[in-house]
């Protein structure tokens, strides 16, 4: 999959059918837009492509409250999901003053038509672009006949009465409703990272864990114990994970400690990916290490039952 990282770098010698959007989370609504782009590429010719931003546009559009928006997927995850959806070319460019102040018709003519050579455009019902976010799906449709491309607009995707959105997914992750978040994502929410050295408390009390620090740019689940699955060296294992600050034993930065069933190898320095399946209980501060140990044993037994592990 070819990835372009800036507007000046884009110099295509092929036509495209492009999906437009921010695609944070690549949730089930986003997946419909990507599928539409792939289908239009088959119908109209050209390569299925995606035009997106490497940062969140609201960081420039909004005020102080919009700074530092936490992502649902990191860059590598997003690119992998694009590839799995059938996208062959990604234009992953920074949203900056130039793109923010670009007239909508200039975006269509100079970017979509001249640089991307679009034959088809797919976007969501609420897609906005150009100065003051004044460009929309209606303008894309209107100018399509002039510039020679087709436009497909994907209508809202709902679960029950709620429209699926990245904002809703962040809310569910942050409040521990992982089941709902996963339903909206169409897959388990995950966090990956390099295993670091912890304080070895887990090993001392008989429950060794793999520990990873949380990213400052990615949304993290509410503090608590979760039933999880963990990917290690290409294999997937059932697991149970604690997200939190370990209040019983001290004052620590928020991290993830994962007890993995059926693995005994040293994981320090290795890469793991943790998929969150269900919140078991919130994190508590226990009165003693002995009480903590008892509850961890109960958590592990509950996880074994959940996973069907003996």
Backbone bond lengths (Angstrom), bond angles and torsions (degrees), N, CA, C in turn:
res aa  C-N    CA-C-N  psi(-1)  N-CA   C-N-CA  omega(-1)  CA-C   N-CA-C  phi
1 X - - - 1.461 - - 1.524 109.72 -
2 X 1.322 116.56 126.01 1.453 121.90 -179.46 1.521 109.83 -83.98
3 X 1.350 116.98 134.43 1.459 121.77 179.94 1.527 109.71 -124.81
4 X 1.319 116.05 126.26 1.468 122.49 174.47 1.526 108.12 -103.66
5 X 1.344 116.66 135.22 1.462 120.56 -172.19 1.530 114.35 -107.43
6 X 1.338 117.97 -5.53 1.465 119.86 178.53 1.521 109.07 -153.89
7 X 1.334 116.61 156.22 1.461 120.53 179.43 1.528 112.53 -60.13
8 X 1.346 119.56 -44.13 1.472 118.80 -179.67 1.527 113.43 -61.89
9 X 1.329 117.01 -25.32 1.472 120.12 -178.56 1.528 112.98 -76.79
10 X 1.335 116.65 -15.80 1.459 119.78 -175.28 1.522 109.65 -76.91
11 X 1.313 114.35 116.00 1.466 120.82 179.20 1.523 107.58 -148.84
12 X 1.339 115.75 75.25 1.457 120.27 -173.15 1.528 111.13 -85.37
13 X 1.319 115.44 145.04 1.463 121.71 173.47 1.527 109.89 -113.81
14 X 1.351 115.19 25.07 1.460 120.85 -179.81 1.527 108.69 -141.25
15 X 1.329 115.94 158.54 1.463 121.21 177.55 1.524 109.64 -86.41
16 X 1.337 115.42 158.16 1.456 119.62 -177.47 1.529 111.06 -135.03
17 X 1.322 113.72 157.96 1.462 122.78 162.88 1.516 105.03 -116.53
18 X 1.329 117.28 114.42 1.465 120.29 -164.22 1.524 112.77 -114.38
19 X 1.332 115.06 136.60 1.453 122.55 171.12 1.525 108.28 -91.98
20 X 1.327 117.41 132.37 1.458 122.51 -177.96 1.524 110.10 -111.50
21 X 1.340 116.89 134.75 1.456 119.68 176.35 1.509 111.52 160.69
22 X 1.325 115.61 171.17 1.466 119.96 176.86 1.527 111.02 -82.12
23 X 1.324 116.56 -35.62 1.472 123.49 171.69 1.526 113.84 61.21
24 X 1.325 119.08 30.10 1.458 118.50 174.47 1.520 109.24 -70.67
25 X 1.310 116.01 120.39 1.451 121.29 -177.61 1.509 113.33 98.60
26 X 1.337 116.73 -27.43 1.470 120.89 -175.87 1.535 108.78 44.65
27 X 1.335 115.11 55.70 1.464 121.09 -176.78 1.534 110.43 -79.47
28 X 1.330 116.88 -175.44 1.462 120.46 -172.26 1.528 112.26 -64.87
29 X 1.334 118.08 -26.18 1.453 120.41 173.63 1.516 111.29 -70.67
30 X 1.330 116.17 -45.33 1.466 121.00 176.55 1.530 111.21 -60.58
31 X 1.320 115.85 -38.47 1.468 120.11 -177.71 1.531 111.39 -61.96
32 X 1.342 116.47 -32.49 1.467 119.81 176.92 1.527 111.13 -67.73
33 X 1.332 116.96 -37.29 1.466 120.72 177.98 1.517 109.90 -65.58
34 X 1.329 116.65 -44.67 1.467 120.74 179.15 1.529 110.78 -63.22
35 X 1.324 116.68 -42.63 1.468 120.79 178.80 1.519 110.58 -61.48
36 X 1.333 116.39 -39.45 1.461 120.63 178.28 1.520 111.03 -62.07
37 X 1.349 116.80 -41.87 1.466 120.55 179.24 1.533 111.15 -62.95
38 X 1.333 115.98 -40.64 1.466 120.32 179.00 1.528 110.02 -65.41
39 X 1.325 116.80 -42.64 1.469 120.52 179.49 1.525 111.39 -65.75
40 X 1.333 117.10 -39.34 1.461 120.39 178.64 1.527 111.10 -67.03
41 X 1.321 116.92 -34.10 1.471 120.35 176.78 1.533 110.34 -63.09
42 X 1.330 116.13 -40.15 1.463 120.38 177.65 1.525 110.81 -65.64
43 X 1.320 115.83 -40.43 1.466 121.56 -177.39 1.526 112.47 -73.94
44 X 1.348 116.95 -44.43 1.462 121.17 -170.46 1.526 113.64 -101.76
45 X 1.324 116.42 -14.23 1.459 119.92 -173.17 1.512 110.21 92.66
46 X 1.314 116.81 172.39 1.457 120.55 -177.44 1.511 111.31 90.07
47 X 1.322 115.59 170.69 1.456 121.17 -178.77 1.530 110.63 -92.58
48 X 1.342 117.57 139.23 1.470 119.79 174.28 1.523 109.79 -67.74
49 X 1.334 116.32 126.72 1.453 120.90 -172.58 1.523 110.43 -136.28
50 X 1.322 115.02 168.48 1.464 121.59 177.86 1.527 108.57 -137.97
51 X 1.320 116.42 131.07 1.466 121.44 174.18 1.514 107.34 -111.64
52 X 1.336 115.67 118.41 1.452 120.87 -176.13 1.524 109.71 -144.76
53 X 1.334 115.50 178.77 1.464 120.47 -178.52 1.523 110.33 -115.59
54 X 1.328 115.30 143.03 1.462 120.88 -178.97 1.528 112.27 -79.07
55 X 1.323 117.31 -15.34 1.460 121.97 173.84 1.519 108.50 -126.21
56 X 1.323 117.47 168.77 1.463 120.00 -176.83 1.525 109.91 -85.50
57 X 1.356 118.71 125.91 1.466 120.90 -179.16 1.525 114.27 -55.29
58 X 1.331 117.60 -31.06 1.462 119.09 -178.22 1.521 112.56 -64.80
59 X 1.323 117.03 -17.25 1.458 119.35 177.12 1.527 111.60 -65.26
60 X 1.337 116.68 -25.93 1.464 120.16 175.35 1.514 111.81 -100.09
61 X 1.332 117.27 -36.26 1.450 120.58 -179.05 1.524 112.36 -69.10
62 X 1.333 115.82 -38.89 1.452 120.03 -169.33 1.507 113.61 -89.22
63 X 1.323 114.15 -174.81 1.457 121.49 177.81 1.510 110.43 -94.85
64 X 1.308 116.13 -158.36 1.463 121.29 -175.71 1.524 111.76 -62.12
65 X 1.336 117.23 -31.71 1.465 119.46 -177.66 1.518 112.43 -68.15
66 X 1.348 117.17 -16.57 1.451 120.51 -178.53 1.520 112.77 -97.36
67 X 1.327 117.59 0.97 1.456 119.69 179.55 1.522 109.96 -73.82
68 X 1.323 115.86 143.63 1.454 119.96 174.93 1.513 113.84 67.07
69 X 1.332 117.58 41.11 1.461 120.85 177.24 1.528 109.35 -62.59
70 X 1.316 115.94 132.28 1.464 120.76 -177.76 1.522 110.22 -83.05
71 X 1.326 115.85 131.30 1.452 120.99 -178.52 1.524 110.78 -84.00
72 X 1.345 115.55 153.84 1.457 121.96 175.24 1.520 109.92 -87.57
73 X 1.337 116.49 -35.22 1.460 121.87 176.60 1.515 109.43 -125.10
74 X 1.314 117.20 142.46 1.457 119.19 173.78 1.532 109.33 -82.42
75 X 1.308 116.31 177.03 1.461 121.07 -173.23 1.529 111.95 -60.86
76 X 1.324 117.02 -44.80 1.464 120.17 -178.57 1.528 111.51 -63.58
77 X 1.343 116.20 -42.29 1.464 119.92 178.62 1.524 111.10 -61.64
78 X 1.336 115.40 -44.22 1.462 119.76 -177.68 1.527 110.92 -62.06
79 X 1.327 115.87 -44.37 1.463 119.15 179.61 1.523 111.72 -63.63
80 X 1.331 116.89 -39.33 1.465 120.02 178.51 1.524 110.77 -63.67
81 X 1.329 116.77 -40.63 1.463 120.64 179.40 1.522 111.25 -67.58
82 X 1.321 117.23 -36.58 1.469 120.18 174.70 1.529 110.46 -59.97
83 X 1.325 114.79 -46.73 1.469 119.83 -177.92 1.525 110.60 -62.72
84 X 1.328 116.27 -42.46 1.465 120.75 179.25 1.529 111.38 -62.93
85 X 1.346 116.26 -28.67 1.466 121.04 179.69 1.525 112.52 -79.75
86 X 1.339 117.05 -7.53 1.454 120.53 178.50 1.513 114.71 101.70
87 X 1.337 117.12 7.54 1.462 121.37 178.23 1.534 109.33 -75.26
88 X 1.334 116.43 134.30 1.466 120.98 -177.93 1.530 113.16 -106.20
89 X 1.331 117.32 -22.79 1.461 121.40 -179.06 1.524 108.95 -135.13
90 X 1.345 116.82 131.94 1.458 121.53 178.89 1.522 109.49 -122.23
91 X 1.322 115.12 128.57 1.457 121.81 173.22 1.525 106.17 -104.79
92 X 1.332 116.26 94.95 1.470 123.56 -173.49 1.524 107.73 -108.68
93 X 1.335 116.91 85.53 1.459 121.51 -168.93 1.531 110.76 -112.52
94 X 1.316 117.75 156.46 1.473 120.14 178.38 1.533 111.26 -68.31
95 X 1.312 115.91 140.93 1.465 121.00 169.50 1.520 106.81 -88.22
96 X 1.324 116.19 113.50 1.461 120.62 -174.54 1.522 110.40 -133.53
97 X 1.334 116.42 -168.92 1.461 121.08 -177.92 1.532 111.75 -60.93
98 X 1.334 116.17 -34.51 1.469 119.95 -179.13 1.525 110.60 -65.12
99 X 1.333 116.31 -51.45 1.463 118.96 -178.95 1.524 111.57 -69.64
100 X 1.321 117.19 -33.37 1.456 120.61 -179.32 1.528 111.19 -65.55
101 X 1.332 117.04 -36.03 1.469 121.01 -175.26 1.526 113.86 -100.01
102 X 1.317 117.20 7.09 1.462 120.85 -179.50 1.528 110.23 -73.78
103 X 1.323 116.72 131.59 1.459 120.22 176.04 1.526 109.41 -61.59
104 X 1.329 117.85 140.08 1.468 119.99 -176.40 1.526 113.89 -53.85
105 X 1.330 117.65 -42.88 1.463 118.71 -178.94 1.528 111.43 -68.44
106 X 1.333 117.42 -30.92 1.463 120.62 175.53 1.523 110.22 -65.99
107 X 1.334 116.61 -40.28 1.470 120.29 176.30 1.525 109.98 -59.08
108 X 1.326 116.18 -45.58 1.465 119.70 -179.23 1.523 111.03 -64.14
109 X 1.343 116.98 -48.34 1.458 120.54 -174.98 1.525 112.05 -73.17
110 X 1.350 116.26 -53.65 1.468 119.68 -172.14 1.524 113.26 -77.16
111 X 1.336 116.57 -38.46 1.473 119.56 -176.38 1.527 110.60 -90.00
112 X 1.331 115.98 -61.77 1.463 118.55 -174.44 1.526 112.31 -66.10
113 X 1.326 116.49 -48.94 1.470 118.96 -173.54 1.527 112.93 -82.12
114 X 1.341 116.90 -49.91 1.468 119.08 -174.54 1.527 112.39 -77.00
115 X 1.330 117.22 -45.76 1.460 119.82 -176.23 1.534 112.11 -84.66
116 X 1.333 117.41 -46.15 1.462 120.33 -174.45 1.530 112.61 -90.85
117 X 1.334 116.40 -15.00 1.470 121.72 179.59 1.537 111.25 51.69
118 X 1.335 114.82 54.71 1.464 119.90 -173.24 1.525 112.27 -72.75
119 X 1.328 114.24 139.98 1.461 121.70 168.85 1.522 109.90 -109.74
120 X 1.342 115.45 -22.81 1.455 121.01 177.97 1.515 110.53 -144.71
121 X 1.341 115.87 144.99 1.465 122.16 178.94 1.520 108.19 -128.33
122 X 1.331 116.71 130.69 1.460 122.74 175.01 1.524 109.04 -121.39
123 X 1.333 116.90 135.19 1.462 120.11 179.40 1.517 109.29 -152.94
124 X 1.327 115.47 168.32 1.451 121.16 176.09 1.517 111.50 -82.60
125 X 1.322 115.20 165.98 1.469 122.08 -177.62 1.527 112.59 -61.81
126 X 1.341 116.46 -24.18 1.465 120.72 -175.70 1.524 112.65 -110.67
127 X 1.322 117.75 20.62 1.457 120.50 -179.04 1.522 110.15 -69.06
128 X 1.338 116.00 132.94 1.457 122.62 178.62 1.523 108.95 -131.14
129 X 1.342 115.83 149.26 1.460 120.07 -179.12 1.522 109.20 -157.06
130 X 1.325 114.65 163.56 1.454 120.44 176.76 1.519 113.32 81.77
131 X 1.340 115.55 179.60 1.450 120.92 -175.20 1.525 111.88 -56.88
132 X 1.320 114.66 135.22 1.474 122.89 -178.16 1.532 112.00 54.63
133 X 1.342 115.98 24.58 1.466 121.51 -179.22 1.526 110.94 51.77
134 X 1.335 115.90 38.49 1.458 121.05 -174.25 1.523 113.66 -84.78
135 X 1.341 117.95 -15.01 1.455 120.53 175.25 1.512 111.13 -83.38
136 X 1.319 117.75 143.98 1.461 121.06 -179.51 1.525 110.58 -146.76
137 X 1.338 115.33 -174.68 1.459 120.45 -177.59 1.534 111.94 -61.94
138 X 1.314 116.24 -33.19 1.468 119.59 -179.74 1.516 110.85 -64.91
139 X 1.337 117.62 -39.59 1.461 120.81 178.54 1.531 110.70 -68.14
140 X 1.327 116.57 -38.68 1.459 119.69 177.16 1.526 110.72 -60.00
141 X 1.328 116.77 -42.75 1.462 120.96 178.66 1.529 110.43 -65.97
142 X 1.337 115.57 -45.33 1.466 120.79 -176.87 1.522 112.24 -59.98
143 X 1.353 116.62 -43.35 1.458 119.92 -175.66 1.530 112.86 -86.69
144 X 1.326 116.19 -7.68 1.462 119.12 -179.96 1.514 112.92 -60.83
145 X 1.336 116.41 -39.87 1.469 119.23 -179.56 1.523 111.22 -67.61
146 X 1.342 116.95 -32.51 1.457 120.27 179.65 1.530 111.45 -71.89
147 X 1.338 116.32 -41.36 1.465 119.95 -173.98 1.522 113.76 -99.52
148 X 1.325 117.30 -3.32 1.453 119.61 171.26 1.516 116.32 84.02
149 X 1.327 118.71 39.96 1.467 121.41 174.30 1.525 109.26 -134.26
150 X 1.333 116.25 158.59 1.460 122.59 174.82 1.534 109.83 -98.93
151 X 1.331 115.86 150.32 1.467 120.76 179.96 1.522 110.17 -123.35
152 X 1.330 115.78 132.94 1.457 122.39 174.22 1.528 108.39 -118.40
153 X 1.325 116.76 121.81 1.464 121.92 -179.33 1.524 109.15 -107.69
154 X 1.325 115.71 121.00 1.464 121.50 -178.61 1.530 109.31 -88.02
155 X 1.310 115.39 124.71 1.464 121.16 -178.59 1.538 110.58 -77.02
156 X 1.344 117.43 165.18 1.469 119.91 -176.16 1.528 112.70 -54.64
157 X 1.320 115.47 138.04 1.458 121.90 173.71 1.526 107.22 -100.22
158 X 1.310 117.11 126.59 1.460 121.28 -175.59 1.519 111.64 -117.49
159 X 1.315 114.85 148.53 1.459 122.37 165.76 1.520 105.31 -116.58
160 X 1.325 116.18 111.76 1.461 118.80 -169.71 1.516 108.90 66.98
161 X 1.322 116.36 -126.02 1.462 120.83 -179.75 1.521 112.76 -101.06
162 X 1.351 117.67 -0.75 1.463 121.00 -175.27 1.520 111.48 -100.12
163 X 1.341 115.67 133.47 1.457 120.79 175.39 1.525 108.98 -72.90
164 X 1.315 116.42 130.90 1.464 121.44 177.90 1.528 108.80 -67.67
165 X 1.333 116.25 128.27 1.465 121.08 -179.97 1.522 109.49 -151.15
166 X 1.322 115.80 158.81 1.462 120.39 177.20 1.527 110.38 -64.44
167 X 1.330 116.92 -35.23 1.471 120.75 178.73 1.522 110.89 -60.93
168 X 1.330 116.38 -45.20 1.468 120.13 179.21 1.523 110.94 -64.65
169 X 1.321 116.94 -40.05 1.467 120.51 -179.41 1.522 110.65 -64.24
170 X 1.339 117.59 -43.44 1.472 120.14 176.62 1.529 110.54 -57.44
171 X 1.323 115.94 -43.11 1.468 120.36 -179.63 1.525 110.55 -60.40
172 X 1.320 117.36 -45.21 1.460 120.71 -178.22 1.525 111.19 -66.90
173 X 1.330 117.62 -38.75 1.469 120.06 177.94 1.518 110.23 -64.62
174 X 1.308 116.89 -45.68 1.469 121.47 -175.97 1.519 113.20 -69.62
175 X 1.335 117.18 -21.72 1.464 120.41 178.20 1.529 112.06 -101.69
176 X 1.327 116.89 5.42 1.458 120.54 174.84 1.515 115.47 85.49
177 X 1.337 117.58 4.35 1.465 119.51 179.61 1.530 108.43 -85.99
178 X 1.318 115.38 69.91 1.459 121.70 -175.93 1.528 111.29 -66.49
179 X 1.320 117.70 -34.42 1.463 120.14 179.85 1.521 110.33 -60.07
180 X 1.322 116.92 -44.31 1.463 121.11 179.16 1.526 110.58 -67.61
181 X 1.327 116.68 -43.92 1.467 120.13 178.67 1.526 110.81 -58.32
182 X 1.326 116.31 -43.83 1.468 120.35 -179.18 1.529 111.63 -65.96
183 X 1.323 116.63 -34.95 1.468 119.97 177.27 1.529 110.24 -62.84
184 X 1.331 116.44 -40.30 1.462 120.70 -179.80 1.534 111.40 -73.48
185 X 1.329 116.33 -33.59 1.468 120.14 178.94 1.520 112.65 -76.03
186 X 1.321 116.33 -27.83 1.457 119.89 -174.63 1.512 112.74 79.33
187 X 1.326 116.62 15.05 1.470 122.83 -179.66 1.533 106.06 -170.69
188 X 1.331 118.96 167.69 1.462 119.92 177.49 1.531 112.28 -69.95
189 X 1.324 116.32 136.53 1.463 120.65 169.81 1.523 107.98 -63.49
190 X 1.327 117.24 139.54 1.460 120.01 -175.88 1.517 111.94 -136.89
191 X 1.315 114.69 156.45 1.460 123.11 173.47 1.518 107.27 -133.92
192 X 1.329 116.46 132.57 1.457 119.08 179.33 1.522 110.12 -121.74
193 X 1.319 115.23 167.52 1.450 119.18 179.12 1.519 112.00 170.36
194 X 1.322 113.95 178.67 1.452 121.58 178.70 1.519 109.73 -92.48
195 X 1.314 116.33 133.34 1.466 121.20 -178.54 1.523 109.63 -69.98
196 X 1.328 116.01 126.14 1.460 121.37 177.81 1.513 111.71 -108.16
197 X 1.304 114.62 173.36 1.469 119.38 178.42 1.523 108.90 -83.81
198 X 1.336 115.64 124.04 1.454 120.53 176.83 1.510 110.86 -91.08
199 X 1.334 115.67 -156.77 1.462 120.00 179.80 1.525 112.02 -94.91
200 X 1.343 116.99 4.99 1.469 123.96 175.84 1.524 113.42 64.14
201 X 1.333 117.04 15.28 1.462 119.01 177.27 1.528 110.32 -62.12
202 X 1.339 116.42 -42.24 1.460 119.91 -179.97 1.511 112.74 -57.65
203 X 1.338 116.64 -45.01 1.465 120.49 179.81 1.516 111.06 -64.64
204 X 1.337 117.01 -38.86 1.463 120.80 -177.72 1.523 112.04 -65.51
205 X 1.347 116.45 -31.56 1.463 118.59 -178.62 1.532 111.67 -99.98
206 X 1.342 115.86 10.23 1.455 120.35 172.56 1.508 116.38 92.97
207 X 1.344 117.01 9.75 1.468 120.35 -179.28 1.533 109.36 -131.15
208 X 1.321 118.38 77.25 1.469 120.75 -177.54 1.529 111.72 -62.61
209 X 1.332 115.66 145.63 1.457 120.53 -178.49 1.524 111.06 -132.41
210 X 1.327 114.98 154.97 1.460 122.02 169.39 1.521 106.78 -98.77
211 X 1.326 116.40 127.72 1.472 121.06 -172.03 1.522 110.96 -113.13
212 X 1.332 116.32 131.09 1.461 120.27 172.86 1.523 109.73 -130.92
213 X 1.332 114.70 144.57 1.459 120.61 176.94 1.525 109.40 -79.16
214 X 1.327 115.67 153.88 1.453 120.79 178.83 1.524 110.77 -88.62
215 X 1.329 115.99 146.19 1.455 121.17 176.60 1.526 109.90 -74.25
216 X 1.329 116.32 144.96 1.456 120.86 177.40 1.532 111.66 -79.01
217 X 1.329 117.26 -9.39 1.462 120.65 -176.48 1.522 113.32 -107.58
218 X 1.334 116.82 -3.61 1.461 119.94 -177.03 1.522 110.92 -116.87
219 X 1.325 115.99 140.89 1.454 120.83 178.67 1.528 109.34 -61.62
220 X 1.328 116.68 143.15 1.467 120.17 179.47 1.529 109.73 -124.99
221 X 1.326 116.62 151.94 1.466 120.09 -178.67 1.526 111.53 -67.58
222 X 1.316 114.90 157.88 1.457 121.73 171.40 1.524 109.77 -53.39
223 X 1.323 116.95 146.27 1.460 120.67 177.45 1.525 110.31 -57.91
224 X 1.327 114.71 129.73 1.446 118.27 -179.86 1.517 112.09 167.74
225 X 1.317 115.34 -178.14 1.463 122.90 178.40 1.526 108.31 -102.90
226 X 1.331 116.26 129.67 1.456 122.02 -175.04 1.528 110.71 -125.16
227 X 1.317 115.41 144.51 1.459 120.39 167.00 1.527 106.54 -79.29
228 X 1.326 116.73 130.67 1.458 121.40 -171.56 1.524 111.09 -139.72
229 X 1.332 114.51 171.60 1.466 123.04 165.47 1.520 106.83 -124.84
230 X 1.333 116.19 145.95 1.460 119.89 -176.72 1.523 110.38 -128.27
231 X 1.328 114.71 128.85 1.464 121.53 177.20 1.519 109.06 -92.35
232 X 1.334 116.31 123.48 1.465 122.83 179.70 1.522 108.64 -133.43
233 X 1.324 116.75 119.16 1.475 121.41 176.25 1.526 112.63 50.48
234 X 1.323 116.46 42.32 1.455 120.89 176.10 1.520 115.25 84.30
235 X 1.344 117.86 -4.13 1.462 121.52 178.15 1.524 109.81 -112.66
236 X 1.335 116.09 148.30 1.460 121.18 -178.55 1.518 110.21 -108.66
237 X 1.336 115.76 132.06 1.466 122.71 -178.12 1.525 109.81 -123.35
238 X 1.324 116.36 146.28 1.460 120.35 170.15 1.525 109.04 -70.19
239 X 1.328 116.08 149.47 1.463 119.12 -175.20 1.522 110.47 -159.25
240 X 1.324 114.80 171.99 1.458 123.14 172.89 1.528 106.35 -134.97
241 X 1.331 116.69 136.33 1.464 120.46 -171.98 1.528 110.86 -129.26
242 X 1.326 114.61 140.87 1.460 120.91 172.44 1.522 109.02 -107.59
243 X 1.324 115.47 124.41 1.461 121.73 175.00 1.523 107.29 -107.24
244 X 1.332 116.37 122.88 1.456 116.43 179.72 1.505 114.19 163.39
245 X 1.352 114.55 -162.48 1.460 122.77 -172.73 1.516 113.28 -111.66
246 X 1.343 116.82 6.73 1.482 122.02 179.55 1.519 112.26 52.77
247 X 1.345 118.35 56.51 1.465 121.24 -172.76 1.524 114.55 -64.85
248 X 1.349 117.18 -23.80 1.470 119.40 -178.51 1.523 111.77 -68.61
249 X 1.347 116.91 -32.71 1.469 119.59 -173.05 1.526 113.51 -108.98
250 X 1.334 118.08 -1.93 1.461 118.96 178.94 1.504 112.29 158.63
251 X 1.320 115.59 -163.86 1.456 121.48 -179.81 1.529 108.40 -118.19
252 X 1.321 116.98 102.06 1.458 122.06 -173.18 1.532 110.38 -121.06
253 X 1.332 115.00 159.21 1.453 119.41 171.09 1.518 109.45 -65.09
254 X 1.317 115.99 150.02 1.456 120.56 179.74 1.526 109.74 -62.61
255 X 1.317 115.88 131.51 1.464 121.16 -178.57 1.527 109.04 -149.57
256 X 1.328 115.48 178.33 1.464 121.59 177.89 1.525 108.39 -118.85
257 X 1.322 115.99 125.96 1.467 122.21 173.85 1.531 107.43 -113.10
258 X 1.326 116.87 124.69 1.461 120.52 -174.19 1.520 111.02 -123.43
259 X 1.319 115.18 123.91 1.462 121.99 173.74 1.526 107.08 -95.08
260 X 1.321 116.17 117.99 1.465 122.25 -172.60 1.519 109.51 -105.03
261 X 1.326 117.06 127.71 1.454 121.85 179.65 1.525 110.46 -80.80
262 X 1.333 115.74 135.45 1.462 120.56 172.34 1.512 114.87 80.77
263 X 1.333 117.67 21.69 1.463 119.95 177.41 1.525 108.68 -139.14
264 X 1.311 116.32 133.76 1.458 120.88 -177.45 1.529 112.88 -123.75
265 X 1.319 117.89 0.58 1.464 120.52 -175.74 1.522 112.04 -76.94
266 X 1.320 116.06 158.41 1.457 122.75 176.10 1.525 108.68 -74.01
267 X 1.328 116.15 124.55 1.461 120.27 -175.18 1.519 112.85 -107.25
268 X 1.322 118.63 -3.21 1.458 121.49 -176.29 1.529 111.04 -56.42
269 X 1.336 115.25 129.58 1.454 121.35 -179.89 1.509 114.26 86.11
270 X 1.337 116.85 -7.58 1.461 120.43 179.74 1.519 112.10 -91.81
271 X 1.322 115.18 166.96 1.463 122.09 179.62 1.517 109.80 -95.25
272 X 1.341 117.11 134.70 1.452 121.33 172.73 1.530 109.03 -134.73
273 X 1.310 114.79 156.01 1.461 121.73 176.54 1.517 108.19 -126.98
274 X 1.323 116.32 125.96 1.461 121.77 -175.75 1.522 109.15 -108.44
275 X 1.333 116.72 122.91 1.460 122.37 176.47 1.527 109.13 -101.46
276 X 1.321 116.06 126.99 1.466 121.79 -176.90 1.524 110.03 -92.44
277 X 1.345 115.57 128.73 1.463 121.09 -174.92 1.520 112.92 -111.02
278 X 1.340 117.77 -40.72 1.465 120.22 -176.57 1.524 110.22 -163.70
279 X 1.328 116.65 141.09 1.466 121.21 172.61 1.522 109.19 -77.35
280 X 1.329 115.47 126.85 1.465 120.52 177.07 1.522 111.19 -89.13
281 X 1.326 116.39 -49.55 1.471 120.72 178.48 1.525 109.48 -161.11
282 X 1.330 117.92 157.53 1.466 120.17 174.50 1.526 110.97 -69.30
283 X 1.334 116.77 164.37 1.463 121.14 175.48 1.528 109.28 -76.99
284 X 1.333 115.43 137.31 1.466 121.18 178.91 1.522 110.23 -122.59
285 X 1.329 115.48 156.01 1.459 121.01 168.64 1.519 107.39 -98.66
286 X 1.342 115.85 113.82 1.457 120.32 -178.63 1.526 110.52 -90.82
287 X 1.316 115.37 159.36 1.463 120.29 -174.99 1.518 112.51 -74.21
288 X 1.309 117.20 -20.40 1.458 119.66 -178.14 1.529 109.94 -152.60
289 X 1.341 115.15 162.27 1.450 120.89 176.22 1.527 110.66 -65.06
290 X 1.332 115.97 -30.85 1.464 120.03 179.42 1.534 110.73 -64.71
291 X 1.347 116.23 -43.98 1.459 119.59 177.80 1.527 111.14 -64.84
292 X 1.327 116.43 -40.10 1.469 120.67 176.62 1.525 110.24 -59.09
293 X 1.330 116.27 -44.74 1.463 120.90 -179.57 1.522 111.08 -60.41
294 X 1.326 116.84 -42.00 1.461 120.97 179.19 1.531 111.14 -62.16
295 X 1.336 116.05 -42.78 1.457 119.63 -178.28 1.537 111.41 -70.94
296 X 1.336 116.30 -34.57 1.469 118.42 176.32 1.520 109.97 -64.00
297 X 1.341 116.50 -40.54 1.465 120.13 177.55 1.527 110.52 -61.52
298 X 1.333 116.47 -40.96 1.463 120.54 177.25 1.533 111.05 -65.36
299 X 1.356 116.03 -41.07 1.473 120.27 179.15 1.522 110.89 -61.14
300 X 1.325 116.23 -43.23 1.460 120.59 -179.14 1.522 110.79 -66.47
301 X 1.324 117.26 -39.87 1.456 120.26 177.59 1.528 110.79 -64.64
302 X 1.343 116.58 -39.85 1.468 120.47 177.33 1.523 110.43 -64.35
303 X 1.336 116.25 -39.11 1.467 120.31 178.81 1.527 110.41 -65.89
304 X 1.316 116.97 -39.81 1.465 119.53 177.59 1.517 111.34 -60.02
305 X 1.329 116.03 -41.84 1.470 119.65 178.27 1.532 110.71 -65.80
306 X 1.319 116.02 -41.43 1.467 120.47 -179.73 1.529 110.97 -60.83
307 X 1.328 115.25 -44.30 1.461 120.41 -177.45 1.519 113.23 -84.22
308 X 1.338 116.70 -13.38 1.454 119.37 -174.72 1.510 112.57 74.23
309 X 1.355 115.20 32.88 1.469 121.49 -179.19 1.512 108.81 -98.89
310 X 1.344 117.05 132.98 1.473 120.64 178.59 1.510 110.60 -87.19
